[in-house]
Amino acid sequence: MVDARIITEGIKRGKVERIKSDIEYTRFREGFRGVERGTVLIGGRVIWGFPHIRRIFTLEKGVARNLDAGPLFAEEKIDGFNVRIAFIDGAVFAFSRGGFLDLFVTEKAREMGLEPFFREFPGRVLCGEMIGNTPHTKPESGFDVKLYIFDIDEGDGDYLPCKERYEALKRFGIQSVPVLGQFDSGDYNGLKKLALSINKGRKEGMVLKCADRRKAVKYVTPWSDIEDIERTSGIMYDMPIGFYYQRVLRSAFFMNDFGLGKDEYAKKLGRAFYDGLIGAIRRASEGRQIDEEFEITFKDQRIWDDIRRHMGKEVMIEEVWKKRENGRTRLRFRKVYKKTSRMLISLALGKGVTD
């Protein structure tokens, strides 16, 4: 449990807030007094915030320095929407990484047959990534959404050992993140071959976990770094400081470690920056705003209001179209990136700046 004095102090200092939604809960807006950001207090229990997994830049020394000697498991790193799913008062609820009750994911999770798992393990929390037609990920035509579970919180902030998690998910028919193999922590050649393989396969990366799941690191591929840059270079004024620096640095370490062709990746990196940015400049030169489109389906009409309320603080949300389809609403919307749109349009109109 969390000491009541921490909660009281956190509320006074704006670190903690009480929220009334479908359920009433307390959310840690920031990490405070040793409690992770996104931690949720509800009905006498704690849904612990998911800690950030340490990222390594070089594989061999990163593994040796950050993981215990012995067996480890490699899992595919999924680029999705991070969620935690819990069983509260006999119903499934989903929370975002930041600790908000997410009505969209809650509705989807309730349709995935998770109840048998929670009836047997009511105190556990499923930690996963949702991809597909969500408000945060690239739309898909072949499926609606998929949920990949990468950890199971035992209810106290500790995570189920890897093999136990795989067995539990298989038993209840719940989809796990793809498991790429079991390795000894000293098997650098095996890990190197795996890293090169997932880069060639255009995967985001891998998460390496000690068998007892007490320690873990993540390691991403240059393909993923460059793809991120290409996807976001046209909205760079709406991206956090350091986004591009981190990805250029990570890809350079990977290339150096594995002897990848510098000229080949230099071309890919340059194209990634310029393709997205020039496309955005052309739109701005026509007076058009810079945006991305997303598509979702839902039953509960409150979900769209909830999405606009949470996302509308940073970007402008515009409905493109919506229609009824098999008892659901299918809705297409765009996120308009206000900072980038404003800056590029003004520059395209001839604005001068002082360096």
NORLIN-V550559 format. One record per residue. N is the residue number from 1. RES is the residue in three letters. PSI is psi in degrees with one decimal (none if undefined). NEAR is the number of other C-alpha atoms within 10 Angstrom. D_LAST is the distance of its C-alpha to the last C-alpha in whole Angstrom. Layout:
<<N:RES:PSI:NEAR:D_LAST> <N:RES:PSI:NEAR:D_LAST>>
This chain:
<<1:MET:165.2:10:52> <2:VAL:130.6:15:50> <3:ASP:131.9:8:51> <4:ALA:-29.9:9:51> <5:ARG:-33.1:9:49> <6:ILE:-41.5:16:46> <7:ILE:-47.3:22:46> <8:THR:-45.6:13:47> <9:GLU:-40.4:14:44> <10:GLY:-39.3:19:42> <11:ILE:-43.3:17:42> <12:LYS:-34.9:11:42> <13:ARG:4.6:11:38> <14:GLY:14.8:11:37> <15:LYS:-20.4:18:37> <16:VAL:145.1:24:40> <17:GLU:150.9:17:42> <18:ARG:135.7:13:45> <19:ILE:136.4:13:45> <20:LYS:117.8:9:48> <21:SER:-134.2:10:48> <22:ASP:-29.8:9:50> <23:ILE:158.0:11:51> <24:GLU:131.1:13:50> <25:TYR:167.1:18:48> <26:THR:134.5:21:46> <27:ARG:133.9:25:42> <28:PHE:108.5:26:40> <29:ARG:-29.6:20:37> <30:GLU:162.1:17:35> <31:GLY:134.6:16:37> <32:PHE:127.3:16:39> <33:ARG:41.4:12:42> <34:GLY:-0.8:8:42> <35:VAL:127.9:16:42> <36:GLU:145.9:18:40> <37:ARG:141.6:22:38> <38:GLY:-3.3:24:39> <39:THR:138.8:26:43> <40:VAL:132.9:24:45> <41:LEU:123.4:20:48> <42:ILE:129.9:14:51> <43:GLY:39.0:11:55> <44:GLY:6.5:8:55> <45:ARG:165.6:14:53> <46:VAL:129.0:17:50> <47:ILE:102.9:24:48> <48:TRP:140.9:24:46> <49:GLY:146.2:22:42> <50:PHE:120.3:21:41> <51:PRO:149.6:14:39> <52:HIS:133.8:11:36> <53:ILE:133.7:11:38> <54:ARG:137.5:13:36> <55:ARG:136.7:15:34> <56:ILE:150.5:18:35> <57:PHE:-24.8:20:33> <58:THR:132.9:17:36> <59:LEU:-57.4:21:39> <60:GLU:-52.6:17:42> <61:LYS:-31.0:11:41> <62:GLY:-42.2:16:39> <63:VAL:-46.5:23:43> <64:ALA:-34.9:13:44> <65:ARG:-27.6:11:42> <66:ASN:-14.2:14:42> <67:LEU:152.5:18:45> <68:ASP:150.6:16:49> <69:ALA:139.2:13:51> <70:GLY:-164.6:12:53> <71:PRO:144.9:16:53> <72:LEU:159.2:23:50> <73:PHE:139.5:22:49> <74:ALA:128.4:23:47> <75:GLU:146.9:20:45> <76:GLU:134.4:22:43> <77:LYS:119.2:20:40> <78:ILE:131.1:21:40> <79:ASP:87.3:14:36> <80:GLY:-157.7:18:38> <81:PHE:115.7:18:38> <82:ASN:124.2:20:39> <83:VAL:157.1:25:42> <84:ARG:134.4:27:45> <85:ILE:127.8:27:48> <86:ALA:164.5:24:51> <87:PHE:113.7:20:55> <88:ILE:121.5:15:55> <89:ASP:41.4:9:58> <90:GLY:11.8:11:59> <91:ALA:152.5:11:56> <92:VAL:132.3:17:53> <93:PHE:146.4:22:50> <94:ALA:141.6:25:47> <95:PHE:142.8:24:44> <96:SER:169.7:18:40> <97:ARG:-33.8:19:38> <98:GLY:-6.2:19:37> <99:GLY:12.4:25:40> <100:PHE:140.5:21:41> <101:LEU:124.3:26:44> <102:ASP:106.4:21:43> <103:LEU:-35.0:22:45> <104:PHE:-53.2:22:44> <105:VAL:-34.9:25:45> <106:THR:-46.4:20:48> <107:GLU:-44.5:17:50> <108:LYS:-42.9:20:49> <109:ALA:-34.6:21:50> <110:ARG:-14.8:15:53> <111:GLU:4.7:11:54> <112:MET:6.8:12:54> <113:GLY:40.2:12:57> <114:LEU:-11.1:18:56> <115:GLU:-41.7:18:59> <116:PRO:-39.2:11:61> <117:PHE:-48.3:18:59> <118:PHE:-27.7:21:58> <119:ARG:-34.5:11:62> <120:GLU:-33.5:9:62> <121:PHE:68.0:13:59> <122:PRO:-21.6:17:58> <123:GLY:-5.8:17:56> <124:ARG:159.5:21:54> <125:VAL:127.8:23:51> <126:LEU:126.7:23:49> <127:CYS:123.7:22:46> <128:GLY:179.9:22:44> <129:GLU:129.9:19:42> <130:MET:132.6:22:42> <131:ILE:171.6:23:41> <132:GLY:-138.9:22:42> <133:ASN:72.0:22:42> <134:THR:169.3:22:40> <135:PRO:-1.6:24:37> <136:HIS:-8.0:18:35> <137:THR:161.8:18:36> <138:LYS:130.8:14:36> <139:PRO:147.9:19:39> <140:GLU:144.4:15:42> <141:SER:-21.6:8:45> <142:GLY:-17.2:7:48> <143:PHE:168.1:10:48> <144:ASP:-76.2:15:47> <145:VAL:157.4:18:46> <146:LYS:144.1:17:47> <147:LEU:123.0:23:47> <148:TYR:121.6:20:46> <149:ILE:127.4:24:48> <150:PHE:-12.7:22:46> <151:ASP:155.2:22:48> <152:ILE:114.4:24:50> <153:ASP:127.4:22:50> <154:GLU:-0.1:16:53> <155:GLY:-8.0:19:53> <156:ASP:13.1:14:52> <157:GLY:-6.9:16:49> <158:ASP:153.1:13:50> <159:TYR:145.4:20:50> <160:LEU:135.9:20:53> <161:PRO:152.6:18:54> <162:CYS:-52.3:21:52> <163:LYS:-38.8:13:56> <164:GLU:-38.4:13:57> <165:ARG:-46.4:19:54> <166:TYR:-44.0:20:55> <167:GLU:-41.8:12:59> <168:ALA:-44.1:16:58> <169:LEU:-41.9:17:56> <170:LYS:-42.2:12:58> <171:ARG:-38.5:10:61> <172:PHE:7.7:14:59> <173:GLY:32.4:14:58> <174:ILE:135.7:17:54> <175:GLN:127.1:15:52> <176:SER:158.0:21:50> <177:VAL:149.2:18:47> <178:PRO:130.1:15:48> <179:VAL:121.8:16:49> <180:LEU:-11.1:15:48> <181:GLY:167.2:14:51> <182:GLN:136.4:17:52> <183:PHE:159.4:18:51> <184:ASP:144.0:14:52> <185:SER:-21.9:21:49> <186:GLY:1.7:15:50> <187:ASP:71.0:12:50> <188:TYR:-37.8:16:47> <189:ASN:-41.2:10:48> <190:GLY:-42.2:14:49> <191:LEU:-36.0:21:46> <192:LYS:-45.2:14:44> <193:LYS:-39.4:12:46> <194:LEU:-45.0:17:45> <195:ALA:-44.1:21:41> <196:LEU:-36.5:17:41> <197:SER:-44.0:13:44> <198:ILE:-27.0:19:42> <199:ASN:-45.3:18:38> <200:LYS:-34.0:12:41> <201:GLY:6.1:10:42> <202:ARG:46.9:14:38> <203:LYS:157.2:19:39> <204:GLU:-41.1:20:36> <205:GLY:-160.0:25:38> <206:MET:155.2:24:41> <207:VAL:125.8:21:41> <208:LEU:125.6:26:44> <209:LYS:134.5:24:46> <210:CYS:149.4:23:49> <211:ALA:-33.4:21:52> <212:ASP:-2.5:16:53> <213:ARG:20.3:18:49> <214:ARG:-26.0:14:48> <215:LYS:148.2:16:45> <216:ALA:152.5:22:43> <217:VAL:157.7:20:40> <218:LYS:147.9:22:38> <219:TYR:119.1:22:37> <220:VAL:163.2:25:35> <221:THR:155.7:25:35> <222:PRO:-28.4:28:32> <223:TRP:-45.5:20:33> <224:SER:-43.2:19:32> <225:ASP:-46.5:22:29> <226:ILE:-36.8:22:28> <227:GLU:-39.9:19:30> <228:ASP:-42.1:17:28> <229:ILE:-44.4:25:24> <230:GLU:-40.0:20:26> <231:ARG:-27.7:15:27> <232:THR:-6.0:19:24> <233:SER:-27.8:22:21> <234:GLY:-4.8:26:21> <235:ILE:33.7:22:21> <236:MET:-28.4:20:18> <237:TYR:-12.4:17:17> <238:ASP:4.1:16:20> <239:MET:151.6:15:21> <240:PRO:151.7:8:21> <241:ILE:134.8:10:18> <242:GLY:-9.6:9:20> <243:PHE:-49.4:14:22> <244:TYR:-38.2:19:21> <245:TYR:-46.6:9:20> <246:GLN:-43.0:13:24> <247:ARG:-37.2:20:25> <248:VAL:-43.0:16:24> <249:LEU:-45.1:14:25> <250:ARG:-45.7:21:29> <251:SER:-35.3:21:29> <252:ALA:-40.8:18:29> <253:PHE:-44.2:17:31> <254:PHE:-46.5:20:34> <255:MET:-40.6:17:33> <256:ASN:-42.6:13:34> <257:ASP:-40.5:14:37> <258:PHE:6.6:14:39> <259:GLY:34.9:9:38> <260:LEU:154.5:14:36> <261:GLY:115.9:10:35> <262:LYS:-44.3:12:31> <263:ASP:-41.1:9:31> <264:GLU:-47.0:9:32> <265:TYR:-26.0:17:30> <266:ALA:-40.7:12:27> <267:LYS:-42.4:10:28> <268:LYS:-40.9:16:29> <269:LEU:-45.1:20:25> <270:GLY:-42.5:13:23> <271:ARG:-38.5:15:26> <272:ALA:-44.2:21:25> <273:PHE:-48.8:21:21> <274:TYR:-36.1:15:21> <275:ASP:-51.2:15:25> <276:GLY:-41.1:18:24> <277:LEU:-43.6:21:20> <278:ILE:-36.9:13:21> <279:GLY:-41.4:14:24> <280:ALA:-39.0:23:22> <281:ILE:-39.8:21:20> <282:ARG:-41.2:14:23> <283:ARG:-45.2:18:25> <284:ALA:-35.6:22:22> <285:SER:-22.8:16:22> <286:GLU:5.3:11:26> <287:GLY:14.5:16:25> <288:ARG:145.8:14:26> <289:GLN:159.7:20:25> <290:ILE:124.1:23:24> <291:ASP:169.5:21:27> <292:GLU:150.2:12:30> <293:GLU:144.8:18:34> <294:PHE:159.2:20:36> <295:GLU:136.3:23:40> <296:ILE:158.2:23:43> <297:THR:146.9:24:46> <298:PHE:160.2:20:48> <299:LYS:-48.2:17:51> <300:ASP:116.8:12:50> <301:GLN:-15.3:10:48> <302:ARG:-18.8:11:47> <303:ILE:-42.8:18:45> <304:TRP:-40.6:19:42> <305:ASP:-39.4:9:42> <306:ASP:-42.3:15:41> <307:ILE:-46.3:15:38> <308:ARG:-36.1:16:37> <309:ARG:-41.4:11:37> <310:HIS:-37.7:12:35> <311:MET:-21.8:14:33> <312:GLY:-5.2:14:32> <313:LYS:-28.9:9:30> <314:GLU:-31.6:13:27> <315:VAL:163.9:17:27> <316:MET:130.4:14:29> <317:ILE:125.7:19:33> <318:GLU:129.7:15:34> <319:GLU:131.3:14:38> <320:VAL:-54.2:12:38> <321:TRP:163.0:11:42> <322:LYS:153.1:14:45> <323:LYS:157.5:10:49> <324:ARG:139.5:12:52> <325:GLU:110.6:11:53> <326:ASN:46.3:7:56> <327:GLY:8.2:9:56> <328:ARG:167.9:14:52> <329:THR:126.3:17:49> <330:ARG:124.3:17:46> <331:LEU:133.4:18:43> <332:ARG:130.9:19:40> <333:PHE:163.3:18:37> <334:ARG:146.4:19:33> <335:LYS:119.7:21:30> <336:VAL:121.7:20:27> <337:TYR:102.3:22:24> <338:LYS:-45.1:17:22> <339:LYS:-47.1:16:19> <340:THR:-43.5:22:18> <341:SER:-48.4:24:20> <342:ARG:-45.2:15:19> <343:MET:-48.0:14:15> <344:LEU:-37.9:26:16> <345:ILE:-42.7:22:19> <346:SER:-39.6:15:16> <347:LEU:-39.5:15:14> <348:ALA:-24.4:15:17> <349:LEU:3.2:13:18> <350:GLY:9.3:9:15> <351:LYS:138.4:10:13> <352:GLY:147.6:8:10> <353:VAL:151.5:6:6> <354:THR:122.3:3:4> <355:ASP:none:3:0>>
